Amino acid sequence: MKFYKMLSIAFIFVGIIYIVACQKKPSNIEYKKWTVNDEPILTAGPRGMFDDVAVKDPSIIYYNDKYHLFYTSKTVKEFPYGIKYITGLGYVSAPTLEGLNDAKRYDINAMVEDVVISSQIFYFEPHKLWYLIAQTRVDNDSRLAPIYMTNPDIENGDGWTKPKLIREKRPNNGFWIDFWVICDETRAHMFYTDQQGALLKMDIPVDRFPMGFSDAEEKKVYSIDGKNDNGKWRFINAAHVYRVKKNGKYLAILEAAHPHPTNQFYWDARNRFLIAITADSLDGPWQRVEASENEFFANPANLTYKNGIQPKYTQISHFEVLRSGYNQKLEIDDYRFRILFEGMDGSKIPDSYNYNELPWELVLMKNY
């Protein structure tokens, strides 16, 4: 009798281990091979344009038979007192992804006469307005703060309101960057990072969006860093969260990087990659997608063109998944991804590079 009791306990124990193991990683997500389009979707504009150095940080939706792409722009201007690097926000639209590079380019920063960087686009149904969530510099220094702009007609590139601060400071006055909003049925959630490996968020009732974030509490969602053959790495930027319609789960994709080899205060822009986590709700708990700590959701080494040749890109940086919808729920159909990311050839860029001069372009990849 004692033997059978011990055997039963053993079977239960093995069963629990099996269930946990099965649930730990969503094995139906393919991330070990990504096919890159033969040509970039968007490249820097002609000399003299507001985006003639780089285009980066994409946010894109498909609406009214057109793709609408918002992106961070980079240019450099010469003045009598020296060189000034200018970061801005651009917009293009076209019926096809391939047509975006030749479409009219709107300099939104010039229109609103303010600094708007790293945006997110969605239609907020309760207000019947398009929202751009972005960030701006506060007091002309490196401190960032979340802002929003609205437009009743996304196709009117001149129709955006001037930016309004959502919140001037992080609750603990620490650094924060890359703000991303997603709503479930009752609450609006704003995710961001401290560049120290932590994924953070605030959440408020939907009917208090967006200004309810001004007094919301901060919550730590997830923290991740690691070490592989290239050394230590850490989640640093671009926490983008989506609802998967097929199974009702939430997927967060995060940008990670290795430290700069000579500057201890920077993360190397030449070698970046993506990791991913999933959860049943936006409140978590969150679990890694990758099967082992030495694997990443999207790694430059796993990029290929259709002909099997590895492309020039040495990083997969700030990105956006092409969504199935365009509203505040940020839905994607399933785990067949088309992802627009910023990339460049970092193999010949020296350690002494100036980040503002890096030649980012926007590239499409897919895992099917």
BAMI-168490 format. One record per residue (C-alpha): x, y, z; residue number from 0. Coordinates in nm, 4 decimals, decimal comma, padded with zeros to 6 digits, always signed. Example, Ala and Ser with C-alpha at 12.3 -4.5 7.8 and 13.67 -1.06 7.14 Angstrom:
BEGIN
+----------+----------+----------+------+
|        u |        v |        w | miba |
+----------+----------+----------+------+
| +01,2300 | -00,4500 | +00,7800 |    0 |
| +01,3670 | -00,1060 | +00,7140 |    1 |
+----------+----------+----------+------+
This chain:
BEGIN
+----------+----------+----------+------+
|        u |        v |        w | miba |
+----------+----------+----------+------+
| +00,0000 | +00,0000 | +00,0000 |    0 |
| +00,2843 | +00,2334 | +00,0869 |    1 |
| +00,4501 | +00,1544 | -00,2478 |    2 |
| +00,1357 | +00,2460 | -00,4447 |    3 |
| +00,0969 | +00,5671 | -00,2461 |    4 |
| +00,4552 | +00,6656 | -00,3258 |    5 |
| +00,4005 | +00,5700 | -00,6909 |    6 |
| +00,0892 | +00,7889 | -00,7076 |    7 |
| +00,2789 | +01,0821 | -00,5584 |    8 |
| +00,5562 | +01,0278 | -00,8134 |    9 |
| +00,3069 | +01,0279 | -01,1031 |   10 |
| +00,1487 | +01,3501 | -00,9722 |   11 |
| +00,4913 | +01,5104 | -00,9382 |   12 |
| +00,5913 | +01,4100 | -01,2928 |   13 |
| +00,2566 | +01,5365 | -01,4204 |   14 |
| +00,3065 | +01,8748 | -01,2577 |   15 |
| +00,6552 | +01,9026 | -01,4079 |   16 |
| +00,5150 | +01,8108 | -01,7507 |   17 |
| +00,2369 | +02,0681 | -01,7291 |   18 |
| +00,4771 | +02,3416 | -01,6190 |   19 |
| +00,7205 | +02,2490 | -01,8931 |   20 |
| +00,4465 | +02,2570 | -02,1543 |   21 |
| +00,3182 | +02,5899 | -02,0367 |   22 |
| +00,6551 | +02,7551 | -01,9914 |   23 |
| +00,7214 | +02,8269 | -02,3596 |   24 |
| +00,4573 | +02,8834 | -02,6299 |   25 |
| +00,6173 | +02,6365 | -02,8741 |   26 |
| +00,3966 | +02,7418 | -03,1664 |   27 |
| +00,5886 | +03,0675 | -03,2187 |   28 |
| +00,8452 | +03,0372 | -03,4961 |   29 |
| +01,1426 | +03,2682 | -03,4399 |   30 |
| +01,4511 | +03,0877 | -03,5677 |   31 |
| +01,4352 | +03,2127 | -03,9276 |   32 |
| +01,3315 | +03,5521 | -04,0621 |   33 |
| +01,3073 | +03,6425 | -04,4301 |   34 |
| +01,3916 | +04,0018 | -04,5195 |   35 |
| +01,2497 | +04,1937 | -04,8157 |   36 |
| +01,4985 | +04,2475 | -05,0976 |   37 |
| +01,4666 | +04,6260 | -05,0690 |   38 |
| +01,4123 | +04,8515 | -04,7641 |   39 |
| +01,0616 | +04,9868 | -04,7096 |   40 |
| +01,1892 | +05,3370 | -04,6287 |   41 |
| +01,5326 | +05,4943 | -04,6643 |   42 |
| +01,6716 | +05,8364 | -04,5753 |   43 |
| +01,5380 | +06,1208 | -04,7871 |   44 |
| +01,7301 | +06,3317 | -05,0403 |   45 |
| +01,9971 | +06,5684 | -04,9144 |   46 |
| +01,8427 | +06,8744 | -04,7565 |   47 |
| +01,5295 | +06,6907 | -04,6377 |   48 |
| +01,4390 | +06,6670 | -04,2691 |   49 |
| +01,5174 | +06,2914 | -04,2806 |   50 |
| +01,8295 | +06,2854 | -04,4987 |   51 |
| +02,0506 | +06,1063 | -04,2432 |   52 |
| +01,8240 | +05,8283 | -04,1116 |   53 |
| +01,4692 | +05,6983 | -04,0706 |   54 |
| +01,3905 | +05,4892 | -03,7623 |   55 |
| +01,1388 | +05,3994 | -03,4848 |   56 |
| +00,8469 | +05,2990 | -03,7124 |   57 |
| +00,4797 | +05,2756 | -03,6174 |   58 |
| +00,2493 | +05,1592 | -03,8940 |   59 |
| -00,1163 | +05,0700 | -03,9534 |   60 |
| -00,3278 | +04,9795 | -04,2558 |   61 |
| -00,6420 | +05,1911 | -04,2883 |   62 |
| -00,8719 | +05,2911 | -04,5755 |   63 |
| -00,6687 | +05,0907 | -04,8299 |   64 |
| -00,3417 | +05,2585 | -04,7361 |   65 |
| -00,0430 | +05,1997 | -04,5127 |   66 |
| +00,0222 | +05,4899 | -04,2773 |   67 |
| +00,3780 | +05,5011 | -04,1456 |   68 |
| +00,5134 | +05,7337 | -03,8783 |   69 |
| +00,8860 | +05,7365 | -03,8094 |   70 |
| +01,1651 | +05,9208 | -03,6323 |   71 |
| +01,3730 | +06,1338 | -03,8680 |   72 |
| +01,7378 | +06,2386 | -03,8414 |   73 |
| +01,9193 | +06,5218 | -04,0143 |   74 |
| +02,2228 | +06,7394 | -03,9553 |   75 |
| +02,2423 | +07,1121 | -04,0275 |   76 |
| +02,5439 | +07,3392 | -04,0508 |   77 |
| +02,5219 | +07,6761 | -03,8799 |   78 |
| +02,7830 | +07,9526 | -03,8301 |   79 |
| +02,8296 | +07,8309 | -03,4737 |   80 |
| +02,8709 | +07,4672 | -03,5765 |   81 |
| +02,6752 | +07,1512 | -03,6566 |   82 |
| +02,3348 | +07,0750 | -03,5068 |   83 |
| +02,1718 | +06,7306 | -03,5118 |   84 |
| +01,7951 | +06,7456 | -03,5468 |   85 |
| +01,5584 | +06,4632 | -03,4546 |   86 |
| +01,1996 | +06,4793 | -03,5744 |   87 |
| +00,8882 | +06,2909 | -03,6766 |   88 |
| +00,7964 | +06,1991 | -04,0328 |   89 |
| +00,4849 | +06,0557 | -04,1974 |   90 |
| +00,4215 | +05,8815 | -04,5297 |   91 |
| +00,1272 | +05,6846 | -04,6713 |   92 |
| +00,0760 | +05,4657 | -04,9768 |   93 |
| -00,1466 | +05,1775 | -05,0952 |   94 |
| +00,1490 | +04,9351 | -05,0798 |   95 |
| +00,4496 | +04,8959 | -04,8546 |   96 |
| +00,6742 | +04,9220 | -05,1600 |   97 |
| +00,5196 | +05,2589 | -05,2444 |   98 |
| +00,6050 | +05,4242 | -04,9130 |   99 |
| +00,9604 | +05,5174 | -05,0110 |  100 |
| +00,8387 | +05,7326 | -05,3019 |  101 |
| +00,5414 | +05,8864 | -05,1183 |  102 |
| +00,5198 | +06,2490 | -05,0060 |  103 |
| +00,7015 | +06,2999 | -04,6758 |  104 |
| +00,5492 | +06,5153 | -04,4029 |  105 |
| +00,7710 | +06,6838 | -04,1437 |  106 |
| +00,5326 | +06,6754 | -03,8474 |  107 |
| +00,7763 | +06,8441 | -03,6082 |  108 |
| +00,7885 | +07,1454 | -03,8370 |  109 |
| +00,4082 | +07,1552 | -03,8518 |  110 |
| +00,3524 | +07,1455 | -03,4753 |  111 |
| +00,6681 | +07,3466 | -03,3972 |  112 |
| +00,7806 | +07,1064 | -03,1279 |  113 |
| +01,0059 | +06,8053 | -03,0709 |  114 |
| +00,8211 | +06,4755 | -03,1189 |  115 |
| +01,0202 | +06,1513 | -03,1155 |  116 |
| +00,9508 | +05,7778 | -03,1347 |  117 |
| +00,5761 | +05,7680 | -03,1929 |  118 |
| +00,2976 | +05,5093 | -03,1735 |  119 |
| -00,0201 | +05,5388 | -03,3853 |  120 |
| -00,3696 | +05,4023 | -03,3089 |  121 |
| -00,7359 | +05,4998 | -03,3361 |  122 |
| -00,8964 | +05,5486 | -02,9952 |  123 |
| -01,2568 | +05,4482 | -03,0556 |  124 |
| -01,4136 | +05,6086 | -02,7433 |  125 |
| -01,2939 | +05,9541 | -02,8593 |  126 |
| -01,3246 | +05,8874 | -03,2354 |  127 |
| -00,9744 | +06,0311 | -03,2735 |  128 |
| -00,6385 | +05,9150 | -03,4001 |  129 |
| -00,3704 | +05,9322 | -03,1297 |  130 |
| +00,0043 | +05,9614 | -03,1592 |  131 |
| +00,1754 | +05,8635 | -02,8351 |  132 |
| +00,5361 | +05,9828 | -02,8367 |  133 |
| +00,8058 | +06,1427 | -02,6265 |  134 |
| +00,9662 | +06,4832 | -02,6095 |  135 |
| +01,2659 | +06,6372 | -02,4383 |  136 |
| +01,1958 | +06,8297 | -02,1217 |  137 |
| +01,3801 | +07,1538 | -02,0441 |  138 |
| +01,6073 | +07,1049 | -02,3478 |  139 |
| +01,8007 | +06,8254 | -02,1792 |  140 |
| +01,8131 | +06,4481 | -02,2085 |  141 |
| +01,5139 | +06,3948 | -01,9796 |  142 |
| +01,2148 | +06,2548 | -02,1682 |  143 |
| +00,8414 | +06,2705 | -02,1075 |  144 |
| +00,5362 | +06,1088 | -02,2719 |  145 |
| +00,3148 | +06,3249 | -02,4926 |  146 |
| +00,0099 | +06,2793 | -02,7139 |  147 |
| -00,1285 | +06,4395 | -03,0283 |  148 |
| -00,4673 | +06,3856 | -03,1923 |  149 |
| -00,6138 | +06,4070 | -03,5406 |  150 |
| -00,9716 | +06,3317 | -03,6556 |  151 |
| -00,8416 | +06,2318 | -04,0016 |  152 |
| -00,5193 | +06,0339 | -04,0284 |  153 |
| -00,5022 | +06,1102 | -04,4010 |  154 |
| -00,4676 | +06,4804 | -04,3241 |  155 |
| -00,0963 | +06,5039 | -04,2575 |  156 |
| -00,1380 | +06,8668 | -04,1526 |  157 |
| -00,4171 | +06,7940 | -03,9053 |  158 |
| -00,2262 | +06,7006 | -03,5902 |  159 |
| -00,2733 | +06,9008 | -03,2719 |  160 |
| +00,0237 | +07,0406 | -03,0863 |  161 |
| +00,1746 | +06,7918 | -02,8391 |  162 |
| +00,0404 | +06,7775 | -02,4856 |  163 |
| +00,2298 | +06,6324 | -02,1907 |  164 |
| +00,0778 | +06,3178 | -02,0439 |  165 |
| +00,3079 | +06,3357 | -01,7451 |  166 |
| +00,6177 | +06,5505 | -01,6951 |  167 |
| +00,8139 | +06,3162 | -01,4688 |  168 |
| +00,8370 | +05,9515 | -01,3795 |  169 |
| +00,7010 | +05,8861 | -01,0262 |  170 |
| +01,0501 | +05,8358 | -00,8810 |  171 |
| +01,2036 | +06,1065 | -01,1049 |  172 |
| +01,4142 | +05,8381 | -01,2733 |  173 |
| +01,4850 | +05,7963 | -01,6437 |  174 |
| +01,2124 | +05,6517 | -01,8690 |  175 |
| +01,1833 | +05,6035 | -02,2444 |  176 |
| +00,9691 | +05,4630 | -02,5297 |  177 |
| +00,6068 | +05,4923 | -02,4209 |  178 |
| +00,3544 | +05,2431 | -02,5582 |  179 |
| -00,0194 | +05,2351 | -02,4917 |  180 |
| -00,2537 | +04,9373 | -02,5298 |  181 |
| -00,6095 | +04,9008 | -02,3976 |  182 |
| -00,8134 | +04,6017 | -02,2893 |  183 |
| -01,1891 | +04,6223 | -02,2331 |  184 |
| -01,1673 | +04,8329 | -01,9177 |  185 |
| -00,8181 | +04,9799 | -01,8755 |  186 |
| -00,5524 | +05,1691 | -02,0659 |  187 |
| -00,1960 | +05,0500 | -02,0021 |  188 |
| +00,1166 | +05,2570 | -02,0757 |  189 |
| +00,4388 | +05,0543 | -02,0929 |  190 |
| +00,7938 | +05,1934 | -02,0882 |  191 |
| +01,1458 | +05,1062 | -01,9721 |  192 |
| +01,4203 | +05,2553 | -01,7549 |  193 |
| +01,7002 | +05,1140 | -01,9770 |  194 |
| +01,8158 | +04,9139 | -01,6749 |  195 |
| +01,6439 | +04,5928 | -01,7814 |  196 |
| +01,3033 | +04,6641 | -01,6265 |  197 |
| +00,9707 | +04,6705 | -01,8105 |  198 |
| +00,7359 | +04,9108 | -01,6300 |  199 |
| +00,3793 | +05,0284 | -01,6745 |  200 |
| +00,0936 | +05,2390 | -01,5460 |  201 |
| -00,2733 | +05,1567 | -01,5984 |  202 |
| -00,5912 | +05,3607 | -01,5648 |  203 |
| -00,9611 | +05,3184 | -01,6488 |  204 |
| -01,0207 | +05,3637 | -02,0220 |  205 |
| -01,2492 | +05,6598 | -01,9578 |  206 |
| -00,9565 | +05,8453 | -01,7933 |  207 |
| -00,7284 | +05,8128 | -02,0973 |  208 |
| -00,4936 | +05,9854 | -02,1559 |  209 |
| -00,4555 | +06,2361 | -01,8727 |  210 |
| -00,5313 | +05,9838 | -01,5991 |  211 |
| -00,1696 | +05,8725 | -01,6282 |  212 |
| -00,0670 | +06,2004 | -01,4644 |  213 |
| -00,1298 | +06,0539 | -01,1173 |  214 |
| -00,1164 | +05,6794 | -01,1871 |  215 |
| +00,1060 | +05,4412 | -00,9917 |  216 |
| +00,4076 | +05,2753 | -01,1489 |  217 |
| +00,4258 | +04,8946 | -01,1582 |  218 |
| +00,7215 | +04,6732 | -01,2409 |  219 |
| +00,6143 | +04,4192 | -01,5018 |  220 |
| +00,9274 | +04,2242 | -01,5870 |  221 |
| +01,3054 | +04,2453 | -01,5613 |  222 |
| +01,5499 | +04,0717 | -01,7881 |  223 |
| +01,9164 | +04,0624 | -01,8797 |  224 |
| +02,1612 | +03,7861 | -01,9581 |  225 |
| +02,4925 | +03,6797 | -02,1029 |  226 |
| +02,5891 | +03,4935 | -02,4192 |  227 |
| +02,8967 | +03,4471 | -02,6404 |  228 |
| +02,9009 | +03,8213 | -02,7163 |  229 |
| +02,8953 | +03,9110 | -02,3492 |  230 |
| +02,6361 | +04,0667 | -02,1243 |  231 |
| +02,3108 | +04,2002 | -02,2673 |  232 |
| +02,0059 | +04,3808 | -02,1351 |  233 |
| +01,6544 | +04,4806 | -02,2397 |  234 |
| +01,6786 | +04,8543 | -02,3044 |  235 |
| +01,4170 | +04,9962 | -02,5441 |  236 |
| +01,0953 | +04,9667 | -02,7415 |  237 |
| +00,8589 | +04,7503 | -02,5375 |  238 |
| +00,5754 | +04,6926 | -02,7851 |  239 |
| +00,2735 | +04,4956 | -02,6681 |  240 |
| -00,0010 | +04,3342 | -02,8775 |  241 |
| -00,3134 | +04,1247 | -02,8286 |  242 |
| -00,3130 | +03,7964 | -03,0227 |  243 |
| -00,6653 | +03,7394 | -03,1574 |  244 |
| -00,6189 | +03,3660 | -03,2182 |  245 |
| -00,5697 | +03,2755 | -02,8525 |  246 |
| -00,6499 | +03,5955 | -02,6599 |  247 |
| -00,2980 | +03,6167 | -02,5134 |  248 |
| -00,0733 | +03,9221 | -02,5019 |  249 |
| +00,2689 | +03,9345 | -02,6627 |  250 |
| +00,5370 | +04,1862 | -02,5661 |  251 |
| +00,8428 | +04,2202 | -02,7883 |  252 |
| +01,1434 | +04,3976 | -02,6372 |  253 |
| +01,4658 | +04,5362 | -02,7816 |  254 |
| +01,7887 | +04,4267 | -02,6149 |  255 |
| +02,1535 | +04,5176 | -02,6674 |  256 |
| +02,5096 | +04,4584 | -02,5577 |  257 |
| +02,7032 | +04,7360 | -02,3802 |  258 |
| +02,9156 | +04,9671 | -02,5912 |  259 |
| +03,2724 | +04,8285 | -02,5901 |  260 |
| +03,4396 | +05,1580 | -02,4951 |  261 |
| +03,1682 | +05,3796 | -02,3438 |  262 |
| +03,0214 | +05,2342 | -02,0260 |  263 |
| +02,7215 | +05,4719 | -02,0377 |  264 |
| +02,5901 | +05,3544 | -02,3771 |  265 |
| +02,4425 | +05,0421 | -02,5339 |  266 |
| +02,5934 | +04,9419 | -02,8658 |  267 |
| +02,3660 | +05,0365 | -03,1574 |  268 |
| +02,5568 | +04,8058 | -03,3930 |  269 |
| +02,4465 | +04,4817 | -03,2281 |  270 |
| +02,0843 | +04,4658 | -03,1145 |  271 |
| +01,8155 | +04,1989 | -03,1124 |  272 |
| +01,4653 | +04,1223 | -02,9867 |  273 |
| +01,3308 | +03,9074 | -02,7050 |  274 |
| +00,9651 | +03,8259 | -02,6403 |  275 |
| +00,7348 | +03,7450 | -02,3499 |  276 |
| +00,3692 | +03,6408 | -02,3306 |  277 |
| +00,0894 | +03,6612 | -02,0740 |  278 |
| -00,2801 | +03,5849 | -02,0413 |  279 |
| -00,3530 | +03,9444 | -01,9390 |  280 |
| -00,1778 | +04,2797 | -01,9456 |  281 |
| -00,1223 | +04,2443 | -01,5712 |  282 |
| +00,0869 | +03,9293 | -01,6263 |  283 |
| +00,2540 | +03,7148 | -01,5158 |  284 |
| +00,4860 | +03,7188 | -01,8207 |  285 |
| +00,6967 | +03,4311 | -01,9551 |  286 |
| +00,9801 | +03,4160 | -02,2083 |  287 |
| +00,8970 | +03,2883 | -02,5556 |  288 |
| +01,2448 | +03,1604 | -02,6382 |  289 |
| +01,3242 | +02,7999 | -02,5541 |  290 |
| +01,6612 | +02,8754 | -02,3949 |  291 |
| +01,8476 | +03,1704 | -02,2483 |  292 |
| +02,0888 | +03,1629 | -02,5440 |  293 |
| +01,8129 | +03,2148 | -02,8015 |  294 |
| +01,6430 | +03,5378 | -02,9029 |  295 |
| +01,3095 | +03,6102 | -03,0657 |  296 |
| +01,4753 | +03,7942 | -03,3552 |  297 |
| +01,8498 | +03,7798 | -03,4021 |  298 |
| +02,0472 | +03,9366 | -03,6923 |  299 |
| +02,2207 | +03,6008 | -03,7419 |  300 |
| +01,8807 | +03,4502 | -03,8306 |  301 |
| +01,8018 | +03,6998 | -04,1085 |  302 |
| +01,8117 | +03,5891 | -04,4729 |  303 |
| +01,6964 | +03,7184 | -04,8072 |  304 |
| +01,4666 | +03,4943 | -05,0123 |  305 |
| +01,7718 | +03,3606 | -05,1974 |  306 |
| +01,9289 | +03,2464 | -04,8684 |  307 |
| +02,1979 | +03,5159 | -04,8530 |  308 |
| +02,2390 | +03,6900 | -04,5187 |  309 |
| +02,1612 | +04,0630 | -04,5408 |  310 |
| +02,3902 | +04,3447 | -04,4280 |  311 |
| +02,1976 | +04,4269 | -04,1113 |  312 |
| +02,3931 | +04,3670 | -03,7915 |  313 |
| +02,1032 | +04,4500 | -03,5629 |  314 |
| +01,7255 | +04,4308 | -03,5366 |  315 |
| +01,6364 | +04,7506 | -03,3591 |  316 |
| +01,3250 | +04,9592 | -03,2773 |  317 |
| +01,0364 | +04,7912 | -03,4621 |  318 |
| +00,6611 | +04,7593 | -03,5154 |  319 |
| +00,4517 | +04,4509 | -03,5920 |  320 |
| +00,2066 | +04,5026 | -03,8779 |  321 |
| -00,1286 | +04,4729 | -03,7023 |  322 |
| -00,4554 | +04,3243 | -03,8240 |  323 |
| -00,6459 | +04,6240 | -03,6862 |  324 |
| -00,5746 | +04,9866 | -03,6073 |  325 |
| -00,7604 | +05,0645 | -03,2829 |  326 |
| -00,6463 | +05,0904 | -02,9216 |  327 |
| -00,6504 | +04,7114 | -02,8681 |  328 |
| -00,3401 | +04,6704 | -03,0905 |  329 |
| -00,4461 | +04,3306 | -03,2238 |  330 |
| -00,2534 | +04,0893 | -03,4412 |  331 |
| -00,4154 | +03,7792 | -03,5886 |  332 |
| -00,1673 | +03,5108 | -03,4811 |  333 |
| +00,2036 | +03,4360 | -03,4603 |  334 |
| +00,2725 | +03,4812 | -03,8329 |  335 |
| +00,4591 | +03,8099 | -03,8124 |  336 |
| +00,5485 | +04,0860 | -04,0511 |  337 |
| +00,7760 | +04,3197 | -03,8596 |  338 |
| +00,9115 | +04,6546 | -03,9729 |  339 |
| +01,2419 | +04,7284 | -03,8000 |  340 |
| +01,5276 | +04,9756 | -03,8175 |  341 |
| +01,8583 | +04,8361 | -03,9322 |  342 |
| +02,1924 | +04,9252 | -04,0875 |  343 |
| +02,5308 | +04,7722 | -04,1632 |  344 |
| +02,7293 | +04,8224 | -03,8446 |  345 |
| +03,0259 | +04,6072 | -03,9475 |  346 |
| +03,2358 | +04,9023 | -04,0693 |  347 |
| +03,1229 | +05,1613 | -03,8129 |  348 |
| +03,3995 | +05,2378 | -03,5575 |  349 |
| +03,3572 | +05,2382 | -03,1806 |  350 |
| +03,3768 | +05,6179 | -03,1876 |  351 |
| +03,0547 | +05,6546 | -03,3880 |  352 |
| +02,8111 | +05,9399 | -03,3285 |  353 |
| +02,4628 | +05,7935 | -03,2752 |  354 |
| +02,3012 | +06,0849 | -03,4583 |  355 |
| +02,4936 | +05,9989 | -03,7767 |  356 |
| +02,4049 | +05,6295 | -03,7995 |  357 |
| +02,2386 | +05,5463 | -04,1358 |  358 |
| +01,9221 | +05,3682 | -04,0160 |  359 |
| +01,6649 | +05,2488 | -04,2705 |  360 |
| +01,3350 | +05,0629 | -04,2269 |  361 |
| +01,3258 | +04,6983 | -04,3286 |  362 |
| +01,0489 | +04,4363 | -04,3417 |  363 |
| +01,0970 | +04,0809 | -04,2160 |  364 |
| +00,8615 | +03,7863 | -04,1693 |  365 |
| +00,8807 | +03,4456 | -03,9993 |  366 |
| +00,6800 | +03,2442 | -04,2549 |  367 |
+----------+----------+----------+------+
